Amino acid sequence: MSKRKIGWTEGKIARYYKEGRGQGELSNYKPWLTIQDVPSDGRAHRVKGWTTNRIHHLLSDMEYNYFCLLDWADEVIDIREQFPLSRDITLSIAEEKSIRHPIDSATQTPIVMTTDFLITVRKEKEIIYFARTVKETKELDSSRVIEKFEIEREYWVKQGVDWGIVTEKELPKDAIDNIKWLYSAYFLSDDLDKKLLHSLYETLSQNSMPILQLLQKFDETFNLANGSALSMFKYMLAHKIIKTNITKKIDLMSNTTVLEFPPNFITEKRWAN
C-alpha cells in the first residue's frame, strides 16, 4: 500500500480530526497516525490485538515488542497507540517552558504531538490510565528529544496521567518472543474441534514426556494433519487455558517448560460440546 503524502497543514490536521483520528475506544479507536502516514524503514507492524479486536498500527519493532507485553497483561483493558495531544495545551506548555514546539519545516504548521501508547488498566474496581513513550536508550542523549519529552511529560501531568519512557532495557526478550510465537493462534477458535481440544488438555496434564513428542503422538493417535496439536496447544497458551511462566523461553524439546492446568477448564460450558 502506498504511503500518503508526508507533511502537515491546518487543512490536513482538520481532516484527521474529522475522520475521527485519536478518538474512540477499543475496536472503535482510530490512531492519529497509521503506518501509511509516516516514512518507514520497513519495521512498522499492523497487528490485530487480542484486547481490542482491531488492527493496531505500530511504527517500530520496539513499539511492537512493547505492545505484545501490553496485550498479554490481564489488567490491561484497552490500548490506544499514536494518541494525539491537544495542540492548544502543548503549544501553551512550550511557551511556558521556552521550548520550541515541533513544527512542519516546510509549512511552519505546529504539528499535533502524539504519545506512543495510552493504556487503560483495571486494578480491582479502579480504572487507571498510563501514557508511555517508547524510545531507544541511545536517542535519549539528544537534547531536542528531551525537550519534546518535557512537553509530553508536562501534558500528562496536567491530565493527571502517569507518563513514562520505555526503553529496550525494560523489554524482556524471552517473554516477547513467546508472545509473538503464540500471537496468531489466539484467533483459531472457529477452526478448532472442542472435543479434541479437551482431549489434548487432559493428555498434556497427565503426561511427562517432552511437549513436542506428545503433540506429534497426539496427531498420530487422532489421525490429524501434522501440526494440528501444536496449533491447539498454542491456542490454549494464548488464551491462558494452560498457563506457563511467559518470561521463560517455551522449549518444546525438553521437560523444562512447566505448564499449569487450571482445574475449571474441564467443567467450563464452552468446552463441553
ABEGO torsion letter per residue (X at the ends): XBBBBBEBBAAAAAAAAAAGBGBEBEAABBBABBAAABBBAGABBBBBBAAAGBBBBBABAAAAAAAAAAAABAABABBBBGBBBBAAAAAAAAAAAGBBBBBBAAAGBBBBBBBABBBBBBBEABBBBBBBBBBBAAAAABAAAAAAAAAAAAAAAAAGBBBBBBBAAABBAAAAAAAAAAAAAAAAAAABBAAAAAAAAAAAAABABBAAAAAAAAAAAAGBBBGAAAAAAAAAAAAGABBBBAABBBBAABAABBBBBBAAAAABAAAAX
